[in-house]
Amino acid sequence: MFIVRFIMQTLGLAFGQLRANKARALLTALGIIVGIASVTSVIGAMTGLRGFVLNEFEKFGSNRFFIDGTLPPSMADKVHWLDTQLTIEEVHRLRDEVESIELITPMWWDSFEVRNGEFLVTGVRVTGAWPEWHEISDQTVIRGREMSSLDNEHKRHVCLINEHAIEELGLNRDPVGDFIFVGGRRFLVIGVIETKEMSAMFGGGDAQTEVYVPFETCKKMAPHRWIRHAEGLVTSTEETDETKAHVRHILRRTRGLDPSDEDTFFFEVVQRFVDGFNQLANTMTAIAAGVVAISLLVGGVGIMNIMLVSVSERTREIGLRKAVGAQPIVILLQFLIEAIVLCVAGGIIGVILGQIIVLVMQNLPDVNLTSAAIPPSAIVLALGFCTAVGVLFGMFPAIKAARLNPIDALRHE
């Protein structure tokens, strides 16, 4: 009970000093307030950015992979760039031999003129793929049916369109069964596919008309075109390195590359970009926290300075308390707790200010930080750091006060 009463009395004295010198206390804690507000708002912004990016990756598919040909500079004299492009045979071999590849499809696209009666849209992206693309892209057919293997095998002139195409082409609300002309060829609309809203970082933006056709059909439309790339799903993102090694072995063997030759292709799983972004976000947060920690230490120096001034101003009070029997440890704890209270109070104001900044970020247009939030762990860490600063920079003034000679203190003017 004595300890509790002592702490309560000491806290009362500390708050009394803060109330008596409000302006000085506020200015003294300004460094702490700005530092804590900065670090919490930065962490909140990084949390929002991470949430936004990871949500985009989730919509895109973290276990999705891409394979494409590439011509390294060292191979420019040895291989023509057309020979680095993926072939159907290579895609078939990867599908059959790499067990960790769950699904795969070659991808082809080009721009065509699309017409429905008097409605004409130019530069429409027409994409060709195997039926597996539906599951790989995770885009739902909201009307009609998906492309089938028979559509692909028989090179049928059927297509899927997105919702935006219905408006631009003046089609019925349910266009399944209607015909449109793609590149001068007549296509039957077999379904409407949802338009996935993706950010610009994944090639998204304003919705545009899109048309999807069977892969073998698109080869008839532009036989001079090669496969753009291949994409698919891996069974597990934890086996990415093994999958990449297997794919690399097959493609190098198929292309007859020597051991000294660089790869004429690349293979990447989206999860690698997720991991890379997480590492980058953690690094940026750590750097920002380190920079802000410096400002907190500067604020701590200011608190130590004002506590020394407080000791000097209250020298006679200290001498009187010692003369009536106050122990040095009591004097030390009084000033130490006062410094801690000053730091923690500044930290609390800083957290509140940081939360206000985060709320403003959430409502800024076109910033995509709606999920910005200060994690509870960041608040606890910030206030814990404030306490540490109070102990560190309040100890010297507290020790100086505790060591004052009562006689000399009472004579102090």
LOVEXFI-161829 format. One line per field, with one value per residue (C-alpha): residue number from 1; residue in one letter; x, z, y. Coordinates in Angstrom, 1 decimal, padded with zeros to 4 digits, m for minus. Layout:
<pts>
lummi: NUM;...;
tormi: a;...;
px: X;...;
pz: Z;...;
py: Y;...;
</pts>
This chain:
<pts>
lummi: 1;2;3;4;5;6;7;8;9;10;11;12;13;14;15;16;17;18;19;20;21;22;23;24;25;26;27;28;29;30;31;32;33;34;35;36;37;38;39;40;41;42;43;44;45;46;47;48;49;50;51;52;53;54;55;56;57;58;59;60;61;62;63;64;65;66;67;68;69;70;71;72;73;74;75;76;77;78;79;80;81;82;83;84;85;86;87;88;89;90;91;92;93;94;95;96;97;98;99;100;101;102;103;104;105;106;107;108;109;110;111;112;113;114;115;116;117;118;119;120;121;122;123;124;125;126;127;128;129;130;131;132;133;134;135;136;137;138;139;140;141;142;143;144;145;146;147;148;149;150;151;152;153;154;155;156;157;158;159;160;161;162;163;164;165;166;167;168;169;170;171;172;173;174;175;176;177;178;179;180;181;182;183;184;185;186;187;188;189;190;191;192;193;194;195;196;197;198;199;200;201;202;203;204;205;206;207;208;209;210;211;212;213;214;215;216;217;218;219;220;221;222;223;224;225;226;227;228;229;230;231;232;233;234;235;236;237;238;239;240;241;242;243;244;245;246;247;248;249;250;251;252;253;254;255;256;257;258;259;260;261;262;263;264;265;266;267;268;269;270;271;272;273;274;275;276;277;278;279;280;281;282;283;284;285;286;287;288;289;290;291;292;293;294;295;296;297;298;299;300;301;302;303;304;305;306;307;308;309;310;311;312;313;314;315;316;317;318;319;320;321;322;323;324;325;326;327;328;329;330;331;332;333;334;335;336;337;338;339;340;341;342;343;344;345;346;347;348;349;350;351;352;353;354;355;356;357;358;359;360;361;362;363;364;365;366;367;368;369;370;371;372;373;374;375;376;377;378;379;380;381;382;383;384;385;386;387;388;389;390;391;392;393;394;395;396;397;398;399;400;401;402;403;404;405;406;407;408;409;410;411;412;413;
tormi: m;f;i;v;r;f;i;m;q;t;l;g;l;a;f;g;q;l;r;a;n;k;a;r;a;l;l;t;a;l;g;i;i;v;g;i;a;s;v;t;s;v;i;g;a;m;t;g;l;r;g;f;v;l;n;e;f;e;k;f;g;s;n;r;f;f;i;d;g;t;l;p;p;s;m;a;d;k;v;h;w;l;d;t;q;l;t;i;e;e;v;h;r;l;r;d;e;v;e;s;i;e;l;i;t;p;m;w;w;d;s;f;e;v;r;n;g;e;f;l;v;t;g;v;r;v;t;g;a;w;p;e;w;h;e;i;s;d;q;t;v;i;r;g;r;e;m;s;s;l;d;n;e;h;k;r;h;v;c;l;i;n;e;h;a;i;e;e;l;g;l;n;r;d;p;v;g;d;f;i;f;v;g;g;r;r;f;l;v;i;g;v;i;e;t;k;e;m;s;a;m;f;g;g;g;d;a;q;t;e;v;y;v;p;f;e;t;c;k;k;m;a;p;h;r;w;i;r;h;a;e;g;l;v;t;s;t;e;e;t;d;e;t;k;a;h;v;r;h;i;l;r;r;t;r;g;l;d;p;s;d;e;d;t;f;f;f;e;v;v;q;r;f;v;d;g;f;n;q;l;a;n;t;m;t;a;i;a;a;g;v;v;a;i;s;l;l;v;g;g;v;g;i;m;n;i;m;l;v;s;v;s;e;r;t;r;e;i;g;l;r;k;a;v;g;a;q;p;i;v;i;l;l;q;f;l;i;e;a;i;v;l;c;v;a;g;g;i;i;g;v;i;l;g;q;i;i;v;l;v;m;q;n;l;p;d;v;n;l;t;s;a;a;i;p;p;s;a;i;v;l;a;l;g;f;c;t;a;v;g;v;l;f;g;m;f;p;a;i;k;a;a;r;l;n;p;i;d;a;l;r;h;e;
px: 000.0;002.9;004.3;001.0;000.3;003.9;003.4;000.0;001.4;004.4;002.2;000.0;003.1;004.2;000.9;000.8;004.1;002.8;m000.4;001.7;003.9;001.6;003.3;006.8;005.7;004.1;007.1;009.4;007.4;007.1;009.9;008.3;004.9;006.2;008.3;005.5;003.0;005.5;006.3;002.7;001.4;004.2;003.4;m000.3;000.4;002.6;m000.1;m002.6;m000.3;000.6;m003.1;m003.9;m001.0;m001.6;m005.3;m004.3;m002.0;m004.7;m007.1;m004.4;m003.4;m000.3;000.3;000.0;003.1;004.4;006.8;008.1;011.0;013.8;017.0;019.9;022.6;025.2;023.1;022.2;024.8;023.9;020.1;017.5;014.9;012.1;013.7;013.4;009.6;007.7;006.3;003.2;005.4;007.2;004.0;002.7;006.0;005.9;002.2;003.1;006.4;006.3;004.1;004.0;002.3;m001.4;m002.7;m001.0;m002.2;m000.4;m001.5;m002.0;m003.5;m003.7;m005.8;m008.7;m011.7;m014.9;m018.3;m021.9;m024.1;m023.4;m021.4;m017.7;m014.9;m011.3;m008.1;m010.0;m007.7;m008.6;m007.1;m006.7;m006.2;m006.9;m010.1;m007.8;m007.5;m010.9;m009.6;m006.1;m007.5;m010.4;m012.7;m016.3;m018.7;m021.8;m023.9;m023.7;m020.9;m017.2;m015.0;m014.6;m011.9;m014.1;m014.3;m010.5;m010.0;m012.5;m011.3;m014.9;m015.7;m017.1;m016.1;m016.6;m016.9;m016.7;m019.5;m018.1;m018.3;m022.1;m022.4;m019.7;m021.1;m024.7;m025.6;m028.6;m028.4;m028.0;m026.0;m025.5;m026.4;m025.8;m023.1;m020.3;m017.6;m014.0;m011.4;m014.0;m014.8;m018.3;m018.2;m021.0;m021.1;m021.3;m020.9;m020.2;m017.2;m016.9;m014.6;m011.9;m011.1;m007.3;m005.1;m002.7;000.2;m001.3;m002.2;m005.7;m007.3;m010.4;m012.6;m012.4;m014.0;m012.3;m012.9;m011.7;m011.5;m010.2;m006.5;m006.6;m009.1;m006.9;m004.1;m006.3;m007.0;m003.3;m001.1;002.0;001.7;003.6;002.7;002.9;003.6;002.3;000.8;m000.7;m000.9;001.5;000.3;002.1;004.0;006.3;007.9;008.6;012.3;011.9;009.3;011.6;014.5;012.4;011.0;014.5;015.9;013.2;013.4;017.2;017.3;014.6;016.4;019.8;021.5;025.1;026.0;027.7;024.7;022.3;018.6;016.5;013.4;012.1;009.8;008.3;005.6;003.5;004.3;007.9;006.7;004.6;007.6;009.7;007.1;006.8;010.6;010.6;007.7;009.5;012.7;011.0;009.2;012.4;014.2;011.4;011.3;015.0;014.9;012.0;013.9;016.6;014.0;012.7;016.3;016.6;013.3;014.7;017.7;015.2;013.4;016.6;017.5;014.1;014.3;017.7;016.1;013.3;015.8;017.5;014.2;013.1;016.4;015.0;012.0;014.3;016.4;013.3;012.0;015.3;015.5;012.2;013.4;012.8;015.1;017.3;015.5;012.2;013.6;015.1;011.8;009.8;011.9;012.3;008.5;008.0;010.2;008.5;005.0;006.2;007.4;004.4;002.0;003.8;003.6;m000.2;m000.7;001.6;m000.5;m003.7;m002.2;m000.9;m004.4;m005.8;m003.3;m004.1;m007.9;m007.1;m005.1;m008.0;m010.2;m007.8;m009.1;m007.0;m004.5;m005.8;m005.0;m008.5;m007.1;m004.5;m004.5;m002.1;m001.5;m002.0;001.5;002.9;001.1;002.4;005.9;005.7;004.6;007.2;009.9;008.6;008.9;012.5;013.3;011.9;014.0;017.1;017.0;015.3;017.8;020.6;018.5;016.9;020.2;021.4;018.3;018.8;022.4;021.8;023.0;020.0;021.9;023.3;019.8;018.1;020.6;020.0;018.4;
pz: 000.0;000.8;m002.7;m004.4;m002.3;m003.0;m006.8;m006.7;m004.8;m007.1;m010.2;m008.6;m008.1;m011.7;m013.2;m010.9;m012.4;m015.9;m015.1;m013.5;m016.6;m019.5;m022.2;m021.2;m020.9;m024.4;m026.0;m024.3;m025.4;m029.0;m030.3;m028.8;m030.2;m033.7;m033.6;m032.4;m034.8;m037.7;m037.0;m036.3;m039.4;m041.5;m040.1;m040.7;m044.3;m044.9;m043.5;m045.9;m048.8;m047.9;m047.6;m051.0;m052.8;m051.2;m052.1;m055.7;m055.6;m054.1;m056.9;m059.4;m057.7;m055.7;m057.1;m060.7;m062.8;m066.1;m068.7;m071.6;m073.9;m073.6;m075.4;m073.1;m074.7;m074.5;m076.8;m079.4;m081.9;m081.3;m081.2;m083.1;m080.8;m082.6;m081.6;m077.9;m078.1;m076.5;m078.7;m078.3;m078.0;m075.0;m073.3;m073.8;m072.4;m069.3;m068.7;m069.0;m067.2;m064.4;m061.7;m059.6;m062.5;m061.8;m064.9;m067.8;m071.0;m073.9;m074.3;m077.5;m078.1;m080.8;m081.5;m083.9;m085.1;m083.6;m085.1;m084.2;m086.9;m086.9;m083.7;m084.3;m081.8;m083.0;m081.2;m079.2;m077.4;m078.5;m076.3;m077.2;m074.6;m073.7;m071.6;m068.5;m068.6;m066.9;m063.7;m063.9;m064.2;m061.8;m063.9;m063.6;m066.6;m065.4;m068.5;m070.9;m070.7;m070.7;m073.6;m073.9;m075.2;m078.2;m079.0;m079.1;m080.9;m083.7;m083.9;m083.5;m084.1;m080.6;m078.1;m074.7;m074.1;m071.0;m069.5;m071.0;m074.5;m074.2;m073.9;m076.4;m079.1;m078.4;m077.6;m075.7;m071.9;m072.4;m075.6;m075.5;m078.9;m080.7;m083.4;m083.7;m086.3;m085.0;m087.6;m090.3;m089.0;m087.7;m084.0;m081.8;m078.3;m075.9;m072.7;m070.8;m068.4;m065.4;m065.6;m062.9;m061.5;m061.3;m060.4;m062.9;m061.3;m062.8;m066.1;m065.0;m065.4;m067.2;m068.3;m072.1;m074.4;m074.3;m076.4;m075.6;m078.1;m078.3;m078.8;m082.0;m083.4;m082.9;m084.7;m087.9;m087.4;m087.4;m088.3;m088.4;m084.6;m082.1;m078.5;m076.4;m073.2;m071.1;m067.7;m065.1;m061.5;m059.4;m056.9;m054.0;m053.6;m051.2;m054.0;m056.3;m056.4;m057.3;m060.0;m061.5;m061.5;m063.3;m065.8;m066.5;m067.0;m069.5;m071.5;m071.6;m072.8;m075.4;m076.8;m076.8;m074.7;m073.6;m069.9;m070.5;m072.3;m070.5;m070.3;m073.2;m071.1;m067.7;m065.2;m062.3;m059.7;m058.4;m054.8;m055.4;m056.0;m052.8;m050.8;m052.4;m051.6;m048.0;m047.6;m049.2;m047.0;m043.9;m044.9;m045.6;m042.3;m040.4;m042.2;m041.4;m037.8;m037.5;m038.8;m036.5;m033.6;m034.0;m033.6;m030.5;m029.1;m029.8;m028.0;m025.1;m024.9;m024.7;m021.8;m020.0;m020.4;m019.0;m016.1;m015.2;m015.2;m013.0;m010.5;m010.4;m009.9;m007.1;m005.3;m002.1;m002.2;m002.5;000.4;002.5;001.7;002.6;005.8;007.0;006.2;002.5;001.3;m001.9;m003.6;m003.1;m004.7;m007.5;m008.3;m008.1;m010.9;m012.9;m012.9;m013.8;m016.9;m017.8;m017.5;m019.7;m022.4;m022.2;m022.4;m025.5;m026.9;m026.3;m028.0;m030.9;m031.3;m031.4;m034.0;m036.0;m035.9;m037.3;m040.1;m040.9;m041.0;m043.5;m045.6;m045.7;m047.3;m049.8;m053.4;m055.7;m053.0;m052.3;m048.6;m047.3;m045.2;m043.6;m039.8;m036.9;m035.5;m031.7;m031.6;m033.1;m030.4;m027.6;m029.1;m029.5;m025.9;m024.7;m026.5;m024.9;m021.5;m022.3;m023.4;m020.2;m018.1;m020.2;m020.3;m016.9;m014.9;m014.9;m013.6;m011.1;m009.8;m009.5;m007.5;m005.2;m004.5;m003.5;000.0;002.1;003.7;000.4;m001.1;001.6;001.1;m002.7;m004.0;
py: 000.0;002.3;001.8;002.4;005.6;006.8;006.3;008.0;011.0;011.2;011.1;013.8;016.0;015.3;016.3;019.3;020.5;020.0;022.0;024.8;025.1;024.1;026.1;025.0;021.4;021.5;023.1;020.6;017.6;019.0;016.9;013.7;014.7;015.3;012.1;009.9;011.4;010.9;007.3;006.3;008.0;006.5;003.0;003.6;004.7;001.6;m000.6;000.9;000.6;m003.0;m003.9;m002.3;m004.0;m007.4;m007.1;m006.5;m009.5;m011.6;m010.6;m011.4;m014.7;m015.3;m018.8;m017.5;m017.7;m016.3;m017.7;m015.7;m015.6;m013.1;m012.4;m011.6;m009.2;m012.0;m014.2;m011.5;m012.8;m016.4;m016.5;m014.5;m013.0;m014.8;m018.1;m017.2;m017.0;m019.9;m022.6;m024.7;m027.8;m026.2;m025.4;m029.0;m030.4;m028.2;m029.2;m032.9;m033.0;m030.5;m032.0;m028.8;m027.0;m027.3;m025.5;m023.7;m022.0;m020.2;m016.6;m014.7;m011.3;m008.6;m005.5;m005.8;m003.8;m005.1;m004.3;m004.8;m003.3;000.4;000.3;000.1;m000.1;000.0;m001.2;m003.8;m006.3;m009.8;m012.5;m016.2;m018.9;m022.5;m023.2;m023.5;m019.7;m019.4;m021.0;m019.4;m015.9;m016.5;m014.5;m015.6;m015.9;m014.1;m015.0;m017.8;m020.4;m020.7;m021.7;m025.4;m027.8;m028.6;m024.8;m024.8;m028.2;m027.3;m023.7;m022.4;m018.8;m018.2;m015.5;m014.1;m010.4;m008.3;m006.2;m002.9;m004.3;m004.6;m000.8;000.1;m002.3;m001.5;m005.1;m006.4;m006.6;m010.4;m010.7;m014.5;m015.9;m012.6;m012.2;m009.6;m009.1;m009.3;m008.4;m009.0;m012.5;m013.4;m014.6;m016.0;m014.5;m017.5;m015.6;m012.4;m012.3;m010.1;m007.1;m007.4;m004.0;m003.9;m001.0;000.6;m001.4;m004.6;m003.0;m002.0;001.4;002.6;m000.3;m001.1;m003.6;m007.0;m010.1;m013.6;m016.4;m020.0;m020.2;m022.2;m019.8;m016.8;m018.5;m018.5;m014.8;m013.9;m016.8;m014.7;m014.0;m016.1;m016.9;m013.8;m015.8;m018.6;m018.4;m020.8;m021.9;m023.8;m026.3;m024.6;m021.3;m023.0;m025.1;m022.1;m022.7;m026.4;m025.5;m022.9;m025.3;m027.9;m025.5;m024.1;m027.6;m028.5;m025.3;m025.3;m028.9;m028.2;m025.2;m026.9;m024.2;m024.8;m024.7;m021.3;m019.8;m017.5;m018.4;m017.2;m017.2;m016.2;m017.8;m015.9;m016.7;m013.8;m014.9;m013.8;m010.2;m010.5;m011.5;m008.8;m006.2;m007.3;m007.1;m003.6;m002.4;m003.7;m002.0;001.3;001.1;000.4;003.2;005.7;004.5;004.9;008.5;009.3;007.7;010.4;013.1;011.3;011.3;015.0;015.5;013.6;015.9;018.8;017.1;016.5;020.1;021.3;018.8;020.3;023.7;022.3;021.0;024.3;026.1;023.8;023.5;025.1;022.7;019.8;021.0;021.5;018.0;016.5;018.5;016.9;013.4;012.7;010.0;010.5;007.6;009.4;012.6;010.6;008.8;012.0;013.7;010.5;009.9;013.5;013.1;009.8;011.5;014.3;011.9;009.6;012.6;013.8;010.3;010.1;013.4;012.2;009.0;011.0;013.4;010.4;008.9;012.1;012.1;008.5;009.3;012.1;009.7;007.3;009.9;011.3;010.7;008.5;007.5;004.0;004.1;003.3;000.4;002.6;002.0;002.2;m001.3;m001.6;m003.0;000.2;002.3;000.1;000.3;004.1;004.6;002.1;004.1;007.3;005.7;004.6;008.1;009.5;007.1;007.6;011.4;011.9;009.9;012.5;015.4;013.0;011.9;015.5;016.3;013.3;014.2;017.8;018.7;019.9;022.7;024.1;023.6;025.6;028.5;028.5;031.8;
</pts>
